[in-house]
Amino acid sequence: QVQFVESGGGLVQPGGSLRLSCAASGFTFSSYVMRWYRQAPGKERELVASISNYSGSRNYADSVKGRFTISRDNAKNTVYLQMASLKPEDTAVYYCHADLPRGNYWGQGTQVTVSS
C-alpha cells in the first residue's frame, strides 16, 4: 500500500523558512521521481519542484527558483522541500506526489501559511 506522511507545515512570517518532509512507503522509493505540488485557495494545484530518483536532476517553478530546494534521502524514503524567503503568496497546502506504474499517488497535504 502506497502511503505518504507529510510534515513540517505551519505559520511563518514573511521572509521566514520552513522545511517540509514527506515519508514514503509501499513502493521502491529510490526508483521514482518525486514531486512537490501546492494548491492555494481558489487556485489550481501547481507543480513546485521535482527531483529525479538519484537527485541528478531537480526542477523548480519559476515562482520559487532561488528560494526553495528539493532534496531526498533514499535511505530514509523521504523527500524534503526547504523553503526560504517565504512570501504571502506561498501560502497553500503542499502535497508530495509520485507517478507510479500503478497510478498517481498524493500525500494528505500540509498547510503552509505565510503571514505577519
C-alpha positions in Angstrom: 0.0 0.0 0.0 1.5 3.3 -1.1 1.5 5.9 1.6 2.9 9.4 2.2 3.2 11.1 5.5 3.9 14.8 5.2 5.0 17.1 8.0 6.6 20.5 8.6 4.0 22.9 7.6 2.8 25.8 9.8 2.5 29.5 10.2 5.6 31.6 9.4 6.3 35.3 8.9 7.3 36.7 5.5 10.9 36.2 5.0 11.0 33.1 7.2 11.8 29.5 6.4 10.2 26.1 6.7 11.3 22.5 5.8 8.6 20.1 4.6 9.2 16.4 4.8 7.3 13.5 3.1 8.0 10.0 4.3 7.0 7.4 1.7 6.3 3.7 1.9 4.8 0.9 -0.2 7.0 1.2 -3.2 10.6 1.3 -4.3 11.2 5.0 -3.4 14.6 5.2 -5.0 13.3 4.3 -8.4 11.0 7.2 -8.9 10.9 10.9 -9.5 9.3 12.7 -6.5 7.4 16.0 -6.8 6.0 18.7 -4.5 2.8 20.5 -5.6 0.8 23.2 -3.9 -2.7 24.5 -4.0 -3.7 27.9 -2.8 -7.4 28.7 -2.0 -9.3 29.2 -5.2 -6.4 28.2 -7.4 -5.4 25.1 -9.3 -2.8 22.8 -8.0 0.6 23.7 -9.3 3.9 21.9 -9.6 6.5 23.4 -7.3 9.6 21.2 -7.6 10.7 17.8 -8.8 13.7 15.6 -8.2 14.9 12.6 -10.1 15.4 9.2 -8.4 19.1 9.7 -7.5 18.9 13.5 -7.2 20.8 14.1 -10.5 18.0 16.4 -11.8 16.0 19.0 -10.0 13.5 21.4 -11.4 11.6 24.3 -9.9 8.7 26.5 -10.8 9.8 30.0 -11.7 8.0 31.4 -8.7 10.2 29.5 -6.3 13.6 29.3 -8.0 16.4 30.5 -5.8 14.2 30.2 -2.7 13.2 26.6 -2.5 15.3 23.5 -2.5 14.1 20.0 -3.1 16.1 17.0 -1.8 15.7 13.4 -1.0 17.2 10.7 1.2 16.7 7.3 -0.4 17.9 5.5 2.7 15.0 7.1 4.7 12.5 7.0 1.8 11.9 10.7 2.4 11.7 13.8 0.2 12.2 17.3 1.5 11.3 20.8 0.5 13.4 23.5 2.1 11.6 26.8 1.7 13.3 30.2 2.4 12.5 33.8 1.9 8.8 32.9 2.2 6.2 35.2 0.8 2.5 35.5 1.5 1.8 34.2 -2.0 3.5 30.9 -1.0 0.5 30.2 1.3 -1.0 26.9 0.2 -1.5 23.3 1.0 1.7 21.5 -0.1 1.5 17.9 -1.4 4.1 15.3 -2.3 3.4 13.2 -5.3 4.7 10.2 -7.2 3.6 8.9 -10.6 3.9 5.1 -10.3 3.1 2.4 -12.8 0.0 1.6 -10.7 -1.2 5.2 -10.7 -0.7 8.7 -9.3 -0.3 9.0 -5.6 -0.6 12.0 -3.3 0.1 12.8 0.3 -2.6 14.2 2.5 -1.1 17.7 2.3 0.4 20.1 4.8 -0.7 23.7 5.3 1.9 26.5 4.9 0.7 29.9 5.9 2.9 32.9 5.4 1.6 35.9 7.3 2.6 38.6 9.7 
